[in-house]
Amino acid sequence: MAIFAGLWFCPHPEALSDQAWRMFGLFVATIVAIILKPMPMGAVTIIGMVIGVLTGLIPLTAPKDDPGAAYALMGFGNSTIWLIVMAFLISRGFVKTGLGRRIALFFVSKVGGKMMGVSYGLAMADFVLSPAIPSATARGGGIMAPIMKSVALTYESEPGPTRRRAGAFLAMNVGQVNAITCAIFLTAMAGNPLIASLAGQLGVEITWTNWALGAIVPGIVALIVVPYVVYLVYPPELKETPKVKTMAQGELRNLGPLTYGEKVLAGTFVVLLLLWTLGDLVLGISATTTAFVGVIILLITSVLTWEDVIREKAAWDTMVWFAVLYMMATALSKFGFIDWISELIASGLGGMHWGLALVLLVVIYFFSHYLFASATAHISAMYIAFLGAAIALGAPPLMSALVLAYTSNLFTSLTQYAGGASPTLFGMNYIQVGEWWRTAAIAGVASLTIWIVVGGAWMNLIGFW
């Protein structure tokens, strides 16, 4: 919305070329189509790319006379997109082997004696799984939601008169926690690598390691505080849940000992975490190379088959829309549009201290998600412009990039249509619309405050600003 407000009051639109305005028009049309969903996102973006080629806005391949120019297929060679594709394939292993469900049941069996314990158990499981499962829907909706519903049904809490006994509180909490865990790791949400690529266009390098390092302290604090805030604002009728530990322990007994596939996947996951954390700094191994190594191990050990790779539709769909949106953002940057709009936003905040301006930009960015039904569309439309404005106002580049990046995940729990696991959880019919909006707004403000205050102090301590 800030982009369109800036255009309305724009003093010098003639500063941009006709080509820049045409690319912006194509970009806006693509984003609007993603929001309205006349077709799947991948199909919409491919259509936009082809229109750009046919109208002469961009060449299909890199022009020989200008190798640095944007071209239609450039995104498909981006290393960051391949990181997220490999992460999707690894996440398929968690679903196929059942290790993800086992981990969630393990935590619930240990701390599930009280309703808050169940909530924290699911939070711990989501946190552990998040680095290797980049689909918020798969993690929150595919693994956590069924276990959450099993807990609710254990106490006969069903959609309808008994929903507030347990199910409504747990569903709300799973959604809030899912948004937080998405923010902690670069590979925890499909849109995060897009953020890293966009930040790179402004000269800010975001790696798996510095993303996680900046997020770990505010993320853990948020995982502790936010479920309790939900507990206070939207309490369950049931407080004690002794049957849940017994239920989870029984489910674990039924699963039996770790299977071969689970053991290999668990070992691979540990290796991935070590290499993602230290590989780039110590061994010179990039996060993308590490992800490829993880997939190769799972293929060689037959935990994954080539058929599994082919059938992972989410990975290949993500590759398409990510590549096209990255290309469009790069083209806008090459044409000077991003610098222009960033300076325009910054001029509207002129004279303001960069700290206050950054907070204001983050708050606007967060609450503007009420207008979006897709985190990817929101990131594509606003992230790079807001980051550019923050940098132009003198804010530390890396801290600004990361704070806006974390916010890009936190707002996915604001509404029942906000993205991530929210639509799946709302579809379970435990929570009414008004209840969702009220509780999520309060929990969202609490979470955002933690990420700004605690996160800002932590990033200052580790030298990010």
NULUM-640228 format. One record per residue (C-alpha): residue in one letter; x, y, z negated. Coordinates in steps of 0.1 Angstrom, whole numbers, padded with zeros to 4 digits, always signed. Layout:
BEGIN
aXYZ;...
//
This chain:
BEGIN
m+0000+0000+0000;a+0029+0023-0007;i+0040+0019+0029;f+0006+0031+0042;a+0005+0059+0017;g+0039+0070+0029;l+0028+0069+0065;w-0003+0091+0057;f+0019+0118+0042;c+0048+0112+0065;p+0065+0145+0074;h+0087+0133+0102;p+0073+0103+0121;e+0092+0114+0152;a+0124+0104+0134;l+0117+0068+0145;s+0118+0053+0179;d+0088+0041+0198;q+0102+0006+0195;a+0103+0008+0157;w+0067+0019+0156;r+0056-0010+0179;m+0075-0035+0158;f+0058-0021+0126;g+0024-0024+0143;l+0032-0061+0151;f+0044-0067+0116;v+0013-0051+0100;a-0010-0071+0123;t+0008-0103+0113;i+0006-0096+0076;v-0031-0087+0079;a-0037-0120+0097;i-0019-0139+0070;i-0042-0123+0044;l-0074-0129+0063;k-0063-0164+0073;p-0080-0169+0107;m-0054-0196+0113;p-0027-0212+0092;m+0002-0190+0083;g+0027-0208+0105;a+0005-0205+0136;v-0001-0168+0129;t+0036-0160+0126;i+0045-0180+0157;i+0018-0160+0177;g+0033-0128+0164;m+0068-0138+0174;v+0057-0147+0209;i+0039-0114+0213;g+0071-0097+0203;v+0090-0115+0230;l+0064-0110+0257;t+0061-0073+0251;g+0098-0068+0252;l+0102-0058+0215;i+0127-0085+0208;p+0146-0110+0230;l+0141-0147+0224;t+0178-0154+0218;a+0208-0133+0208;p+0216-0108+0236;k+0252-0112+0248;d+0258-0075+0250;d+0246-0069+0215;p+0252-0100+0193;g+0242-0080+0161;a+0207-0073+0174;a+0175-0090+0160;y+0161-0118+0182;a+0131-0140+0179;l+0148-0173+0169;m+0173-0158+0145;g+0155-0169+0113;f+0157-0206+0122;g+0195-0205+0117;n+0193-0187+0084;s+0210-0208+0056;t+0185-0197+0029;i+0156-0211+0048;w+0173-0245+0050;l+0178-0243+0012;i+0141-0242+0006;v+0134-0269+0033;m+0158-0292+0015;a+0143-0284-0019;f+0109-0293-0005;l+0123-0327+0006;i+0138-0333-0029;s+0105-0324-0045;r+0089-0351-0024;g+0111-0376-0043;f+0096-0364-0076;v+0061-0371-0064;k+0069-0403-0046;t+0088-0419-0075;g+0065-0405-0102;l+0094-0390-0121;g+0077-0356-0123;r+0046-0371-0140;r+0068-0391-0164;i+0087-0360-0174;a+0055-0341-0181;l+0040-0370-0202;f+0073-0373-0221;f+0071-0337-0233;v+0034-0339-0241;s+0040-0371-0261;k+0066-0353-0283;v+0048-0320-0291;g+0012-0327-0283;g-0002-0330-0318;k-0017-0295-0317;m-0032-0276-0288;m-0003-0251-0287;g+0020-0281-0287;v+0003-0295-0256;s+0007-0261-0240;y+0044-0259-0248;g+0049-0295-0237;l+0034-0287-0203;a+0055-0255-0202;m+0088-0275-0209;a+0079-0300-0182;d+0072-0272-0156;f+0105-0255-0166;v+0125-0287-0161;l+0109-0296-0128;s+0109-0261-0113;p+0145-0259-0099;a+0138-0289-0076;i+0101-0284-0067;p+0097-0251-0047;s+0060-0256-0043;a+0041-0238-0071;t+0010-0256-0060;a+0026-0290-0060;r+0041-0284-0094;g+0013-0267-0112;g-0016-0281-0093;g-0003-0315-0083;i+0016-0326-0115;m+0006-0304-0144;a-0031-0299-0136;p-0040-0337-0136;i-0022-0342-0169;m-0039-0311-0184;k-0072-0324-0173;s-0065-0358-0189;v-0058-0340-0222;a-0091-0321-0218;l-0111-0353-0210;t-0095-0370-0240;y-0116-0347-0261;e-0146-0347-0238;s-0139-0311-0226;e-0154-0310-0191;p-0165-0281-0168;g-0198-0268-0183;p-0208-0264-0220;t-0176-0281-0234;r-0151-0264-0212;r-0139-0240-0239;r-0131-0269-0262;a-0097-0275-0245;g-0098-0275-0207;a-0103-0237-0201;f-0074-0227-0224;l-0050-0253-0209;a-0059-0244-0173;m-0052-0208-0180;n-0020-0216-0197;v-0007-0238-0169;g-0013-0210-0144;q+0005-0184-0166;v+0035-0208-0172;n+0037-0217-0135;a+0042-0180-0126;i+0070-0177-0151;t+0088-0208-0141;c+0086-0198-0104;a+0105-0166-0114;i+0133-0184-0132;f+0150-0202-0103;l+0156-0193-0067;t+0143-0227-0056;a+0112-0227-0078;m+0089-0209-0053;a+0089-0209-0015;g+0089-0171-0012;n+0121-0167-0033;p+0146-0174-0006;l+0128-0149+0016;i+0134-0123-0011;a+0171-0132-0012;s+0173-0128+0026;l+0155-0094+0025;a+0177-0082-0003;g+0207-0092+0018;q+0196-0067+0045;l+0202-0039+0020;g+0236-0053+0010;v+0225-0070-0022;e+0237-0106-0025;i+0214-0129-0045;t+0227-0164-0051;w+0211-0193-0069;t+0235-0187-0098;n+0230-0150-0104;w+0192-0153-0099;a+0191-0180-0126;l+0215-0162-0149;g+0195-0130-0148;a+0162-0149-0154;i+0171-0175-0180;v+0168-0153-0212;p+0136-0133-0203;g+0121-0165-0188;i+0126-0185-0219;v+0112-0157-0241;a+0082-0154-0218;l+0076-0192-0219;i+0075-0189-0257;v+0054-0157-0260;v+0029-0158-0232;p+0012-0191-0241;y+0007-0178-0276;v-0008-0146-0262;v-0032-0167-0242;y-0040-0186-0273;l-0049-0154-0291;v-0069-0139-0263;y-0086-0170-0249;p-0084-0195-0278;p-0095-0231-0274;e-0122-0244-0298;l-0101-0274-0306;k-0068-0267-0324;e-0056-0302-0336;t-0050-0328-0309;p-0036-0360-0325;k-0052-0382-0298;v-0031-0365-0271;k+0002-0378-0283;t-0013-0413-0284;m-0027-0408-0249;a+0006-0396-0235;q+0026-0424-0252;g+0002-0450-0238;e+0006-0436-0203;l+0043-0438-0206;r+0041-0474-0218;n+0020-0482-0188;l+0046-0467-0165;g+0072-0490-0180;p+0110-0484-0178;l+0125-0461-0153;t+0124-0475-0118;y+0154-0476-0095;g+0141-0446-0076;e+0135-0426-0107;k+0171-0433-0120;v+0186-0423-0087;l+0165-0391-0085;a+0173-0382-0121;g+0210-0386-0115;t+0208-0366-0082;f+0189-0338-0100;v+0216-0335-0126;v+0243-0333-0099;l+0222-0306-0080;l+0218-0285-0112;l+0256-0287-0118;l+0265-0278-0083;w+0239-0250-0080;t+0252-0235-0112;l+0289-0240-0107;g+0295-0251-0071;d+0295-0217-0055;l+0317-0202-0082;v+0342-0230-0088;l+0341-0253-0058;g+0330-0229-0031;i+0300-0250-0022;s+0270-0230-0013;a+0235-0237-0027;t+0223-0247+0007;t+0251-0273+0012;t+0243-0286-0023;a+0207-0291-0013;f+0217-0310+0018;v+0239-0332-0003;g+0210-0340-0026;v+0188-0350+0003;i+0215-0372+0019;i+0220-0390-0014;l+0183-0397-0016;l+0183-0410+0020;i+0213-0432+0016;t+0199-0447-0015;s+0165-0452+0002;v+0147-0431-0024;l+0135-0411+0006;t+0130-0425+0041;w+0132-0406+0073;e+0094-0409+0075;d+0092-0391+0042;v+0113-0363+0057;i+0091-0360+0088;r+0059-0361+0068;e+0068-0333+0044;k+0046-0308+0062;a+0051-0280+0036;a+0088-0279+0043;w+0085-0275+0081;d+0055-0251+0078;t+0076-0229+0054;m+0105-0230+0079;v+0083-0215+0106;w+0067-0186+0087;f+0098-0178+0068;a+0119-0176+0099;v+0095-0154+0117;l+0089-0130+0088;y+0126-0128+0082;m+0131-0119+0119;m+0105-0092+0118;a+0119-0077+0086;t+0154-0077+0102;a+0141-0061+0133;l+0124-0033+0113;s+0157-0028+0095;k+0177-0027+0127;f+0153-0001+0141;g+0158+0021+0110;f+0122+0017+0098;i+0131+0002+0064;d+0156+0030+0056;w+0131+0056+0066;i+0102+0042+0045;s+0124+0036+0015;e+0136+0072+0016;l+0100+0084+0020;i+0089+0065-0012;a+0120+0077-0030;s+0113+0113-0021;g+0079+0110-0037;l+0096+0101-0069;g+0124+0127-0065;g+0137+0142-0097;m+0127+0111-0118;h+0154+0092-0137;w+0161+0059-0119;g+0151+0038-0149;l+0117+0053-0152;a+0113+0053-0114;l+0122+0016-0113;v+0097+0007-0140;l+0070+0027-0121;l+0078+0009-0088;v+0077-0025-0106;v+0043-0018-0122;i+0028-0006-0089;y+0043-0036-0071;f+0029-0059-0098;f-0007-0046-0099;s-0010-0041-0061;h-0012-0079-0059;y-0049-0076-0067;l-0051-0067-0030;f-0033-0098-0018;a-0042-0135-0016;s-0007-0145-0006;a+0026-0139-0025;t+0045-0142+0008;a+0024-0115+0025;h+0029-0092-0005;i+0067-0098-0005;s+0069-0093+0032;a+0049-0061+0031;m+0064-0044+0001;y+0095-0059-0014;i+0122-0045+0008;a+0107-0010+0009;f+0104-0008-0029;l+0139-0022-0033;g+0152+0004-0008;a+0135+0032-0027;a+0149+0020-0060;i+0184+0020-0046;a+0179+0054-0030;l+0169+0067-0064;g+0202+0055-0079;a+0190+0023-0096;p+0216-0005-0098;p+0211-0026-0066;l+0214-0062-0081;m+0193-0055-0111;s+0166-0038-0090;a+0166-0066-0065;l+0162-0092-0093;v+0135-0074-0113;l+0114-0070-0082;a+0121-0106-0073;y+0109-0119-0107;t+0078-0097-0104;s+0071-0113-0070;n+0064-0145-0090;l+0048-0131-0121;f+0018-0116-0102;t+0008-0150-0088;s-0013-0157-0119;l-0032-0124-0119;t-0063-0136-0101;q-0078-0169-0091;y-0068-0162-0055;a-0033-0148-0062;g-0014-0178-0049;g+0007-0205-0065;a-0013-0229-0086;s-0041-0204-0094;p-0066-0215-0067;t-0062-0252-0077;l-0066-0245-0114;f-0096-0222-0109;g-0111-0249-0086;m-0113-0272-0116;n-0142-0251-0128;y-0131-0246-0164;i-0126-0208-0162;q-0151-0181-0151;v-0139-0153-0129;g-0142-0126-0155;e-0124-0147-0181;w-0096-0153-0157;w-0091-0116-0148;r-0093-0104-0183;t-0070-0130-0198;a-0045-0129-0169;a-0043-0091-0170;i-0034-0092-0207;a-0010-0121-0204;g+0005-0105-0172;v+0012-0072-0190;a+0029-0091-0219;s+0050-0111-0194;l+0060-0081-0173;t+0070-0062-0204;i+0092-0091-0215;w+0109-0093-0181;i+0115-0055-0180;v+0126-0049-0216;v+0143-0082-0225;g+0154-0088-0190;g+0168-0053-0186;a+0188-0056-0218;w+0200-0090-0209;m+0211-0080-0174;n+0230-0051-0189;l+0247-0074-0213;i+0259-0097-0185;g+0271-0068-0164;f+0243-0067-0137;w+0241-0030-0142;
//
